[in-house]
Amino acid sequence: MKISFAPLEGITIYCYRNMHHMLFPEGLDRYYTPFISVYKHQAFKKRDMREILPENNKGLEGKIIPQIMTSKADEIVWALKEMKKRGYDEINLNMGCPVATVVSKHKGSGMLADPDHLDEIFYEVFESGITDEVKLSVKTRLGLTAPEEFKELLPVLNKYRFSNVIIHPRVRTQMYKGEPNMEIFRWAYENSKNPISYNGNIFTAEDFYRIKEDFEKLEEIMIGRGLVANPALVREVSTGKKASGNELKALIEGMEGEYTKEIPTEIQIMHKMKELWFYMGPSFTMQDGGNSERLIHKILVSKSISEYRNAKRELFRKCVMD
């Protein structure tokens, strides 16, 4: 059973993946890139292409799975061919993104609205023969509004040879709220003709062990928000070693350094870092055992660079630095 890092748009970009792998490499098999969109006239944006360039993924060879975003068969075929040219032998198709602007274009989880049309898309893709050369996996939700929709979607997926079907057991309208529907997930796990993987609501080692124990034949367990929040989570389940305060500090400061290469102004870097602090903040523990919530709040509401630096300095001073 593999363990992978799910993509979070705007956060798990290549510089974050490199920093994470340098500090917390233990136990993690693969990193999925944030989605790379296929644009008109079959092209990728240069900004997106940075995610897969060899020079941006040194030391991660064989661990990077590019994820693409498109809902057109010819664009999927083109993207698979392009990724193969760049040395990738497995590509993931995003069929789970719940964002309204994506869904309105019938991409992401918008692809789940019409099982018959989905069948037409995959028929064309697999008939092209490219999937004999490059493995294709999908990351999907259970449906748009009702988990039972997956009982019409799975028979479509079962008609084709996917390397992996990663299921986030929520529907699009849930976004990331509410409980995953484990009843429908189990039905899919038991009735899929393709390897099944799990993604969703893994925030602790106990969450991971429960899924692993309940579904012993999973191809993969994918962790996203929980691994951003606790970057040592996979190491913890693999070796028992939790993140130290110094390691968390190193990741924060390392990312600030990386962002200076990509982002032109300090205030923009501060706002970018707040995205990471939002998730990681609760992982910092106070020396006196108290809750760091007040200190994290000060960081998140900082309006100037000086406010941000002072709030960050106070948190580092009061949190455990073993």
C-alpha positions as CSV (number, residue, x, y, z in Angstrom):
1,M,0.0,0.0,0.0
2,K,1.5,3.3,-1.1
3,I,1.1,6.6,0.8
4,S,0.9,9.8,-1.2
5,F,0.6,13.5,-0.8
6,A,-2.6,14.9,-2.3
7,P,-2.3,18.1,-4.3
8,L,-3.5,21.4,-2.7
9,E,-3.8,24.1,-5.3
10,G,-1.4,27.0,-4.5
11,I,0.2,25.2,-1.6
12,T,1.9,21.9,-2.6
13,I,3.8,23.5,-5.5
14,Y,7.2,22.2,-6.5
15,C,9.2,24.4,-4.0
16,Y,7.0,23.2,-1.1
17,R,7.3,19.5,-2.2
18,N,11.1,19.9,-2.3
19,M,11.2,21.5,1.1
20,H,8.9,18.8,2.5
21,H,10.9,16.0,1.1
22,M,14.1,17.4,2.5
23,L,12.7,17.6,6.0
24,F,10.2,14.8,6.1
25,P,11.1,12.1,3.5
26,E,10.3,9.0,5.6
27,G,7.4,6.8,4.4
28,L,6.0,9.0,1.6
29,D,5.9,7.2,-1.8
30,R,4.5,9.9,-4.1
31,Y,3.6,13.5,-4.5
32,Y,0.8,14.5,-6.9
33,T,1.1,17.9,-8.5
34,P,-1.6,20.6,-8.3
35,F,-3.6,20.3,-11.4
36,I,-2.1,21.4,-14.7
37,S,-4.8,22.8,-17.0
38,V,-4.9,22.1,-20.7
39,Y,-5.6,25.3,-22.5
40,K,-6.9,26.2,-25.9
41,H,-5.0,24.8,-28.9
42,Q,-3.6,22.1,-26.6
43,A,-1.0,23.9,-24.5
44,F,0.2,24.1,-21.0
45,K,1.0,27.4,-19.3
46,K,4.6,28.0,-18.5
47,R,3.7,28.6,-14.9
48,D,2.1,25.1,-14.7
49,M,5.0,23.5,-16.5
50,R,7.3,24.5,-13.7
51,E,5.7,21.7,-11.6
52,I,7.1,18.9,-13.8
53,L,10.5,20.3,-14.9
54,P,13.3,17.9,-13.9
55,E,15.4,20.7,-12.5
56,N,12.5,21.6,-10.1
57,N,12.1,18.0,-8.9
58,K,15.7,16.8,-8.2
59,G,15.7,14.0,-5.8
60,L,12.1,13.2,-6.4
61,E,12.5,11.2,-9.6
62,G,9.8,8.5,-9.8
63,K,7.9,10.1,-7.0
64,I,6.0,12.9,-8.9
65,I,2.6,12.2,-10.5
66,P,1.4,15.0,-12.7
67,Q,-2.3,15.8,-12.4
68,I,-4.1,17.2,-15.4
69,M,-7.3,19.2,-15.6
70,T,-9.4,18.9,-18.8
71,S,-12.7,17.3,-19.8
72,K,-12.1,16.7,-23.5
73,A,-10.9,13.4,-24.8
74,D,-8.5,14.8,-27.4
75,E,-6.9,17.1,-24.7
76,I,-6.4,14.1,-22.3
77,V,-4.8,12.1,-25.1
78,W,-2.5,15.1,-26.0
79,A,-1.6,15.7,-22.4
80,L,-0.7,12.0,-21.9
81,K,1.6,12.1,-24.9
82,E,3.2,15.4,-23.8
83,M,3.9,14.0,-20.3
84,K,5.3,10.8,-21.8
85,K,7.8,12.9,-23.8
86,R,8.9,14.5,-20.5
87,G,9.6,11.2,-18.9
88,Y,6.4,10.5,-16.9
89,D,4.8,7.1,-17.1
90,E,1.7,7.8,-15.0
91,I,-0.7,10.7,-15.1
92,N,-3.7,11.5,-12.9
93,L,-6.9,13.1,-14.2
94,N,-8.7,15.5,-11.8
95,M,-12.4,14.6,-11.6
96,G,-12.9,15.9,-8.1
97,C,-12.2,19.6,-7.8
98,P,-15.4,21.2,-6.4
99,V,-14.7,24.8,-7.1
100,A,-17.6,26.5,-8.9
101,T,-15.5,28.1,-11.7
102,V,-14.1,24.7,-12.5
103,V,-17.4,22.8,-12.3
104,S,-19.2,25.4,-14.5
105,K,-16.7,24.4,-17.3
106,H,-17.6,20.7,-16.8
107,K,-14.2,20.0,-15.5
108,G,-13.1,18.6,-12.1
109,S,-16.2,17.2,-10.4
110,G,-18.3,18.7,-13.2
111,M,-17.3,15.7,-15.2
112,L,-19.5,13.5,-12.9
113,A,-22.7,15.1,-14.0
114,D,-23.2,12.9,-17.1
115,P,-22.0,9.2,-16.8
116,D,-22.9,8.6,-20.5
117,H,-20.7,11.5,-21.6
118,L,-17.9,10.4,-19.3
119,D,-18.1,7.0,-21.0
120,E,-17.7,8.6,-24.4
121,I,-14.7,10.6,-23.2
122,F,-12.9,7.5,-21.8
123,Y,-13.8,5.4,-24.8
124,E,-12.0,7.9,-27.1
125,V,-9.0,8.1,-24.7
126,F,-8.5,4.4,-24.4
127,E,-9.1,3.7,-28.1
128,S,-6.2,6.1,-28.9
129,G,-3.8,3.5,-27.5
130,I,-1.9,6.0,-25.4
131,T,-2.9,4.3,-22.2
132,D,-0.8,1.3,-23.3
133,E,2.2,3.6,-23.0
134,V,1.2,5.9,-20.1
135,K,-0.8,4.8,-17.1
136,L,-3.9,6.9,-16.4
137,S,-5.4,7.2,-13.0
138,V,-8.4,9.3,-11.9
139,K,-9.1,11.2,-8.7
140,T,-12.8,11.5,-8.2
141,R,-15.7,12.3,-5.8
142,L,-18.8,10.3,-5.4
143,G,-20.9,12.6,-7.4
144,L,-22.3,16.2,-7.5
145,T,-25.1,16.2,-5.0
146,A,-25.8,12.6,-3.8
147,P,-23.3,9.8,-2.9
148,E,-25.6,7.3,-4.7
149,E,-24.6,8.9,-8.0
150,F,-21.4,6.8,-7.8
151,K,-23.4,3.7,-8.4
152,E,-23.9,5.0,-12.0
153,L,-20.3,6.2,-12.3
154,L,-18.4,3.1,-11.1
155,P,-19.8,0.9,-14.0
156,V,-18.3,3.5,-16.4
157,L,-14.9,3.4,-14.7
158,N,-15.0,-0.4,-14.6
159,K,-15.1,-0.5,-18.4
160,Y,-11.6,0.8,-18.7
161,R,-8.2,-0.1,-17.3
162,F,-7.2,2.7,-14.9
163,S,-4.0,2.3,-12.9
164,N,-5.7,3.7,-9.9
165,V,-9.1,5.1,-9.0
166,I,-8.7,7.5,-6.1
167,I,-11.9,8.3,-4.3
168,H,-12.6,11.2,-2.0
169,P,-15.9,10.0,-0.5
170,R,-17.8,13.3,-0.5
171,V,-20.0,14.9,-3.2
172,R,-19.2,18.2,-4.8
173,T,-21.7,20.2,-2.8
174,Q,-20.1,19.2,0.4
175,M,-16.8,20.8,-0.7
176,Y,-14.6,19.7,2.3
177,K,-17.2,19.7,5.0
178,G,-19.3,17.0,6.5
179,E,-18.3,13.4,6.9
180,P,-17.1,11.2,4.1
181,N,-19.6,8.5,3.0
182,M,-17.8,5.3,4.0
183,E,-20.8,3.1,3.0
184,I,-20.6,4.1,-0.6
185,F,-16.8,4.0,-0.5
186,R,-16.9,0.4,0.8
187,W,-19.4,-0.5,-2.0
188,A,-16.9,1.0,-4.5
189,Y,-14.0,-0.8,-2.9
190,E,-15.8,-4.1,-3.1
191,N,-17.1,-3.6,-6.7
192,S,-14.3,-1.8,-8.6
193,K,-12.5,-3.7,-11.3
194,N,-9.6,-1.2,-10.9
195,P,-7.3,-0.6,-7.9
196,I,-9.0,1.7,-5.4
197,S,-7.3,4.3,-3.2
198,Y,-8.7,6.5,-0.4
199,N,-8.5,10.2,0.1
200,G,-10.2,12.4,2.8
201,N,-10.2,13.4,6.5
202,I,-6.9,11.8,7.5
203,F,-5.6,14.2,10.1
204,T,-4.0,11.9,12.7
205,A,-2.1,8.6,12.8
206,E,-5.3,7.0,14.2
207,D,-7.2,8.2,11.2
208,F,-4.7,6.5,8.9
209,Y,-4.5,3.2,10.8
210,R,-8.3,3.0,10.8
211,I,-8.5,3.3,7.0
212,K,-5.6,0.9,6.5
213,E,-7.2,-1.7,8.8
214,D,-10.7,-1.3,7.4
215,F,-9.6,-1.5,3.7
216,E,-6.5,-3.8,3.6
217,K,-6.3,-4.1,-0.2
218,L,-6.2,-0.4,-1.0
219,E,-3.7,0.6,-3.7
220,E,-2.9,3.8,-1.9
221,I,-3.8,6.2,0.9
222,M,-3.6,9.8,-0.1
223,I,-3.4,12.6,2.5
224,G,-3.8,16.3,1.7
225,R,-4.9,18.8,4.3
226,G,-3.8,16.6,7.2
227,L,-0.3,16.4,5.8
228,V,0.0,20.1,5.2
229,A,-1.2,20.7,8.8
230,N,1.2,18.1,10.2
231,P,4.0,17.6,7.7
232,A,5.5,14.7,9.7
233,L,2.2,12.8,9.7
234,V,3.5,10.1,7.3
235,R,6.7,9.8,9.2
236,E,4.7,9.4,12.3
237,V,2.6,6.5,11.0
238,S,5.8,4.9,9.5
239,T,8.3,5.3,12.4
240,G,6.3,6.9,15.3
241,K,8.5,10.0,15.2
242,K,6.4,13.2,15.5
243,A,7.4,16.7,14.2
244,S,9.6,18.8,16.5
245,G,9.2,22.5,16.9
246,N,12.5,23.1,15.2
247,E,11.4,21.0,12.1
248,L,8.1,23.0,11.8
249,K,10.1,26.2,12.1
250,A,12.5,25.0,9.4
251,L,9.6,24.3,7.0
252,I,8.1,27.8,7.6
253,E,11.4,29.6,7.2
254,G,12.4,27.5,4.3
255,M,9.2,28.3,2.4
256,E,9.6,32.0,3.1
257,G,13.1,31.7,1.5
258,E,11.7,29.8,-1.5
259,Y,8.9,32.3,-2.0
260,T,11.4,35.2,-2.2
261,K,12.6,33.6,-5.5
262,E,9.1,33.5,-6.9
263,I,7.1,36.4,-5.4
264,P,8.2,40.0,-6.0
265,T,7.2,41.8,-2.7
266,E,7.3,41.0,1.0
267,I,3.7,41.8,1.5
268,Q,2.7,39.2,-1.1
269,I,5.0,36.6,0.5
270,M,3.3,37.3,3.8
271,H,-0.1,36.7,2.3
272,K,1.2,33.5,0.7
273,M,2.6,32.3,3.9
274,K,-0.7,32.9,5.7
275,E,-2.1,30.0,3.6
276,L,0.5,27.7,5.1
277,W,0.1,29.1,8.6
278,F,-3.7,28.5,8.4
279,Y,-3.0,24.7,8.2
280,M,0.2,24.4,10.1
281,G,-0.5,26.7,13.0
282,P,-2.2,24.1,15.3
283,S,0.8,21.8,15.0
284,F,2.9,24.2,17.1
285,T,2.7,23.5,20.8
286,M,3.4,26.0,23.6
287,Q,6.2,25.4,26.1
288,D,3.7,25.6,28.9
289,G,1.4,23.1,27.2
290,G,-1.1,25.8,26.3
291,N,-3.0,26.4,23.0
292,S,-1.1,28.3,20.3
293,E,-4.4,29.5,18.8
294,R,-4.0,33.2,20.0
295,L,-0.5,33.4,18.5
296,I,-1.6,31.9,15.2
297,H,-4.5,34.4,15.0
298,K,-2.1,37.3,15.4
299,I,-0.1,35.9,12.4
300,L,-3.2,35.4,10.3
301,V,-4.5,39.0,10.9
302,S,-1.2,40.7,10.4
303,K,-1.6,43.7,8.1
304,S,2.1,44.7,7.8
305,I,5.4,43.0,7.5
306,S,6.4,44.2,10.9
307,E,3.3,42.8,12.5
308,Y,3.8,39.5,10.8
309,R,7.4,39.2,11.9
310,N,6.7,40.2,15.5
311,A,3.8,37.7,15.7
312,K,5.9,34.9,14.2
313,R,8.9,35.7,16.5
314,E,6.6,35.5,19.5
315,L,5.2,32.2,18.4
316,F,8.7,30.7,17.9
317,R,9.8,32.0,21.3
318,K,6.9,30.5,23.1
319,C,6.6,27.2,21.3
320,V,8.7,24.1,22.0
321,M,12.0,24.2,20.2
322,D,13.5,20.9,21.1
